[in-house]
């Protein structure tokens, strides 16, 4: 059974969007947004990553099982980052609660 070849037009639009978001990343990196620099960079990076996963990895037109697998992978990544940061952020607690010598 022959598969239908996907239309190329969305790929060019997504590529153009990725170029725009890359230029936006460079522009935002030059701005002084204070504590929001990291948040702005993460929002742009997550948007670009989402576009790549949905279109270039063909997840948008895949089965529900593939979509569940992708979501589970991102959930696992979030879990691992949370566990790592919880360890890192609590390292100074032992010095705070220890008795003075």
C-alpha positions in Angstrom: 0.0 0.0 0.0 1.5 3.3 -1.0 1.5 6.2 1.4 0.5 9.6 0.5 3.4 12.0 0.3 2.9 15.0 2.6 2.6 18.5 1.3 5.8 20.5 1.4 4.2 23.9 2.1 3.9 23.4 5.9 7.5 22.4 6.2 8.6 25.6 4.5 6.4 27.7 6.8 7.7 25.9 9.9 11.3 26.4 8.6 10.6 30.1 8.1 9.1 30.3 11.7 12.2 28.6 13.0 14.4 31.2 11.3 12.2 34.0 12.8 12.5 32.5 16.3 16.2 32.1 15.9 16.5 35.8 15.0 14.2 36.6 17.9 16.5 34.6 20.2 19.5 36.6 19.1 17.6 39.9 19.5 16.3 39.0 23.0 19.8 37.9 24.0 21.0 41.5 23.4 18.2 43.0 25.6 18.5 43.5 29.3 15.3 42.1 30.7 16.7 41.5 34.1 15.4 38.3 35.6 13.2 37.6 32.6 16.1 36.9 30.2 16.1 33.2 31.1 12.3 33.0 30.9 12.2 34.6 27.5 15.0 32.3 26.2 13.2 29.2 27.5 9.8 30.2 26.0 11.5 30.7 22.6 13.4 27.5 22.9 10.4 25.5 23.9 8.4 27.0 21.0 11.1 26.0 18.5 11.4 22.5 20.0 7.7 22.0 19.8 7.6 23.0 16.2 10.5 20.6 15.4 8.8 17.7 17.2 5.4 18.3 15.7 6.3 18.8 12.1 9.8 17.5 11.3 9.4 14.5 13.6 5.9 13.9 12.2 4.2 13.7 15.6 1.4 15.9 14.5 0.1 13.4 12.0 1.0 10.3 14.0 -1.1 7.9 16.0 -2.2 8.5 19.5 0.3 6.0 20.8 3.2 8.1 19.3 1.8 11.2 20.9 1.4 9.5 24.3 5.0 8.3 24.0 6.3 11.8 23.2 4.3 13.3 26.1 5.6 10.6 28.5 9.2 11.3 27.4 8.8 15.0 28.2 7.1 14.2 31.5 10.1 12.0 32.3 12.5 14.8 31.4 10.5 17.2 33.6 10.7 14.7 36.5 14.4 14.2 36.1 15.0 18.0 36.0 12.8 18.5 39.1 14.7 15.8 41.1 18.0 17.3 40.1 17.0 20.8 41.0 15.5 19.7 44.3 18.8 18.1 45.3 20.8 21.2 44.1 18.5 23.7 45.9 18.6 21.8 49.3 22.4 21.3 49.6 22.9 24.3 51.9 20.2 23.2 54.4 22.6 20.9 56.3 24.8 23.9 57.1 21.8 26.0 58.2 20.4 23.4 60.6 23.6 22.1 62.1 24.5 23.1 65.6 27.3 25.6 66.0 30.6 24.2 67.2 
